[in-house]
């Protein structure tokens, strides 16, 4: 049976990925910071290890024997990175290097580093392909770019079979309510105002977390060492358009929207070209409207999960 180590596996995307590995032996390693939640793994057959990817001694015990390691462990909230960048650099750069070194020493056959479209900065028109230069504009994005470069160096210098995935904005059940969709949904369900940055014109590419996980699994199976693969979504929306969708889904009106000062260095638009992954057989399956409605319904039916 294939043995998979999912680091950051108690978080939003990592737990969905672990849930998708039905016929595999799954080990989840998670530090259980504020966004990590053991409840996300309910019903998932797995062995849980409480720990930090920066802990080299722990990794030397946990990593050996796994066929695949997929790294979701990351500090990921841009606003938090602006307030304090040090923990982002520690986890997203040093943590990646520490994990990759453990994988190298344990001779792990396949590693996937899960990253973000934010490493590219901002793009006015068109879409980035995987050859685009990284030009991060926030501490979070810069730390993720640093981890990606470390991964490529381990592939080139040491021959480690590590591939990198970069994806747009995820949504779905069990997402910690600091990101825009769960933040807005949970506030709207309580009848509270939601904060819309600036003019609401910032554009993001949205993908359901299950489609993202399907793309990662494909890269784990077919991705080449040192290569980057984009996983694009099914809807490109301004934040104002997204807000309209969320108001409709929650049965609320614009009087609950508060325009607030824009975030520092707020990237205007992200867009990924995922032709490379599509050539391997990838297709996003979940239409945005359908996925958003089911996500809102999940939060409405699981108030105990997010009210804690």
C-alpha positions in Angstrom: 0.0 0.0 0.0 1.3 3.5 -0.9 2.3 5.5 2.2 1.7 9.2 1.9 2.9 11.9 4.4 0.8 15.0 4.3 2.4 17.9 6.2 0.0 20.6 7.3 -2.7 18.0 6.9 -5.0 19.3 9.6 -5.5 22.6 7.7 -8.0 23.4 5.1 -6.5 22.1 1.8 -4.3 19.5 3.5 -7.2 17.8 5.2 -9.2 17.7 2.0 -6.2 16.1 0.3 -5.8 13.5 3.1 -9.5 12.8 2.8 -9.1 12.0 -0.9 -6.4 9.3 -0.3 -9.0 6.5 0.2 -6.8 3.5 -0.7 -3.5 4.7 0.8 -1.8 4.7 4.2 -1.9 8.3 5.4 0.3 10.0 7.9 -0.6 13.6 8.9 2.0 15.9 10.4 0.6 19.2 11.7 1.8 21.8 14.2 -1.9 22.7 15.0 -1.5 26.4 14.9 -4.7 28.5 14.9 -5.7 27.3 11.4 -5.0 23.6 12.1 -7.9 21.6 13.4 -8.0 17.9 14.2 -11.8 18.0 13.6 -11.0 18.5 9.9 -9.7 14.9 9.8 -12.8 13.3 11.3 -13.6 10.2 9.3 -10.1 10.1 7.6 -8.1 6.9 8.2 -4.7 8.3 9.2 -1.9 8.3 11.7 -1.5 11.8 13.3 1.8 13.3 14.4 1.8 16.6 16.2 4.9 18.5 15.1 6.6 21.2 13.1 8.3 20.9 9.7 11.2 23.0 11.1 11.9 20.2 13.6 14.7 18.2 11.8 15.0 15.6 14.6 11.3 14.8 14.4 11.3 14.6 10.6 14.2 12.1 10.7 11.8 9.8 12.6 8.6 10.5 10.7 9.7 10.8 7.0 11.4 7.5 6.4 9.2 4.8 4.8 6.9 7.1 3.0 6.5 6.8 -0.8 5.1 10.3 -1.3 5.5 13.5 0.8 3.1 16.4 0.0 3.9 19.7 1.8 0.9 21.9 2.7 2.5 23.2 5.9 2.6 27.0 5.6 1.7 30.3 7.1 -0.7 31.6 4.4 -2.6 34.7 5.4 -1.3 37.8 3.6 -2.6 40.3 6.2 -0.8 38.4 9.0 2.4 38.4 7.0 2.2 42.2 6.7 1.9 42.5 10.5 4.8 40.1 11.1 6.9 38.4 8.5 9.3 36.4 10.6 7.1 33.3 11.2 6.3 33.2 7.4 10.0 33.1 6.5 10.7 30.5 9.2 7.9 28.1 8.1 7.7 28.7 4.4 11.4 28.8 3.7 13.4 27.2 6.5 10.6 24.7 7.0 10.6 23.7 3.4 14.4 23.2 3.4 14.3 21.1 6.6 11.6 18.9 5.2 13.3 18.5 1.8 16.6 17.5 3.5 14.7 14.9 5.5 13.2 13.6 2.3 16.6 13.5 0.6 18.2 11.6 3.5 15.2 9.1 3.6 15.3 8.7 -0.2 11.6 9.5 -0.5 10.6 8.7 -4.1 8.3 11.7 -4.7 7.8 15.1 -3.0 5.3 17.8 -3.9 5.7 21.4 -2.7 2.3 23.1 -2.7 2.6 26.8 -3.5 0.6 29.8 -4.8 0.0 32.1 -7.7 0.9 35.0 -5.5 4.6 34.4 -6.1 4.2 36.1 -9.5 3.0 39.4 -8.2 0.3 41.0 -10.3 -0.7 40.8 -13.9 -3.0 43.3 -15.8 -3.9 41.1 -18.8 -3.4 37.6 -19.9 -2.2 34.7 -17.7 1.1 33.5 -16.3 2.6 30.2 -17.6 5.2 28.3 -15.6 8.1 30.2 -17.2 7.0 33.6 -15.8 9.5 35.2 -13.3 8.5 35.3 -9.7 8.0 38.9 -8.5 6.3 38.6 -5.0 4.9 41.7 -3.5 4.0 40.6 0.1 6.0 38.9 2.8 3.8 35.9 2.4 4.3 35.6 -1.3 8.1 36.2 -1.0 8.3 33.4 1.6 6.4 31.0 -0.7 8.7 31.9 -3.6 11.7 31.3 -1.4 10.4 27.8 -0.6 9.8 27.1 -4.2 13.3 28.1 -5.2 14.7 25.8 -2.4 12.6 23.0 -3.9 14.0 23.6 -7.4 17.5 23.7 -6.0 17.1 20.3 -4.3 15.9 18.9 -7.5 18.8 20.3 -9.5 21.6 19.9 -7.0 20.7 16.7 -5.2 18.4 15.0 -7.7 15.4 15.0 -5.3 12.2 14.2 -7.2 10.2 17.2 -6.0 7.6 19.0 -8.1 5.9 22.3 -7.3 2.2 23.2 -7.7 0.9 26.8 -7.9 -2.8 27.4 -7.5 -5.2 30.3 -7.2 -7.7 31.1 -4.5 -9.3 28.0 -2.9 -12.8 27.7 -1.4 -14.8 24.9 0.2 -15.9 23.5 3.5 -13.6 23.7 6.6 -11.7 26.8 5.6 -10.6 28.9 8.5 -12.7 32.1 8.6 -10.0 34.6 8.0 -10.1 34.1 4.2 -12.6 36.1 2.2 -15.3 33.5 1.5 -15.6 31.9 5.0 -15.1 35.3 6.6 -18.0 36.9 4.6 -20.2 33.8 4.8 -19.9 33.5 8.6 -20.5 37.2 9.1 -23.4 37.4 6.7 -25.1 34.3 8.4 -24.9 36.3 11.7 -26.2 39.4 10.0 -22.9 41.3 10.5 -21.2 43.7 8.1 -18.4 42.4 5.8 -15.3 44.4 4.9 -14.6 45.0 1.2 -11.1 46.3 0.4 -10.7 49.4 -1.6 -12.9 49.6 -4.7 -13.5 45.9 -4.8 -11.9 45.6 -8.2 -9.1 43.1 -7.3 -9.4 40.0 -9.5 -8.9 36.5 -8.3 -9.1 33.0 -9.9 -11.3 30.7 -7.8 -11.0 26.9 -7.5 -12.9 24.4 -5.4 -10.5 22.7 -3.0 -11.4 19.3 -4.3 -10.4 20.3 -7.8 -7.1 21.6 -6.4 -6.5 18.3 -4.6 -7.1 16.4 -7.8 -4.5 18.5 -9.5 -2.0 17.8 -6.8 -2.6 14.1 -7.0 -1.9 14.2 -10.7 1.4 16.0 -10.2 2.3 13.5 -7.5 1.8 10.7 -10.1 3.2 12.3 -13.2 5.1 15.5 -12.3 8.7 15.9 -13.3 11.5 16.8 -10.9 12.0 20.5 -10.4 9.0 21.4 -12.6 6.2 23.8 -11.7 2.6 23.0 -12.6 -0.3 25.5 -12.5 -3.7 24.4 -11.2 -6.2 27.0 -12.4 -9.8 27.5 -11.3 -13.2 27.8 -12.9 -14.1 31.5 -12.2 -12.2 34.8 -12.4 -14.0 37.4 -10.4 -13.5 40.8 -8.9 -13.9 40.9 -5.2 -17.0 43.0 -5.7 -18.5 40.4 -8.0 -17.6 37.7 -5.5 -19.3 39.7 -2.8 -22.5 39.9 -4.9 -22.5 36.1 -5.2 -22.1 35.7 -1.4 -24.8 38.2 -0.6 -27.2 36.3 -2.9 -26.2 32.9 -1.5 -26.8 34.2 2.1 -29.9 36.1 1.3 -28.4 39.5 2.3 -28.2 43.0 0.7 -25.5 45.5 0.1 -26.3 47.4 3.3 -24.1 44.8 5.1 -21.0 45.7 2.9 -18.5 48.1 4.4 -15.9 49.6 2.2 -12.6 49.7 4.0 -9.1 51.0 3.3 -7.2 48.8 0.9 -4.5 46.3 2.0 -0.9 47.5 1.7 0.6 46.3 -1.6 -2.7 44.7 -2.7 -2.1 42.8 -5.9 -4.6 43.8 -8.5 -5.1 40.6 -10.5 -3.9 37.0 -10.6 -4.4 34.6 -13.5 -2.8 31.2 -14.3 -2.4 29.3 -17.5 -2.7 25.6 -16.6 -2.2 24.1 -20.1 0.8 22.2 -18.9 -1.2 20.2 -16.3 -4.1 19.8 -18.7 -1.7 18.1 -21.1 -1.3 15.5 -18.4 -5.1 15.0 -18.2 -6.3 17.5 -15.6 -9.7 19.1 -15.7 -11.4 21.2 -13.0 -14.8 19.5 -12.5 -16.8 21.7 -10.1 -18.6 24.8 -11.5 -18.1 27.9 -9.4 -21.8 28.6 -8.8 -22.5 25.0 -7.7 -19.4 24.8 -5.5 -20.1 28.1 -3.8 -23.7 27.2 -3.0 -22.6 23.9 -1.4 -19.9 25.7 0.5 -22.3 28.3 1.9 -24.7 25.5 2.8 -21.9 23.7 4.7 -21.2 26.7 6.8 -24.9 27.3 7.5 -25.2 23.6 8.6 -22.0 23.6 10.7 -22.1 26.6 12.9 -20.6 24.7 15.7 -17.4 24.2 13.6 -16.8 27.9 13.0 -18.4 29.5 16.0 -15.7 28.0 18.2 
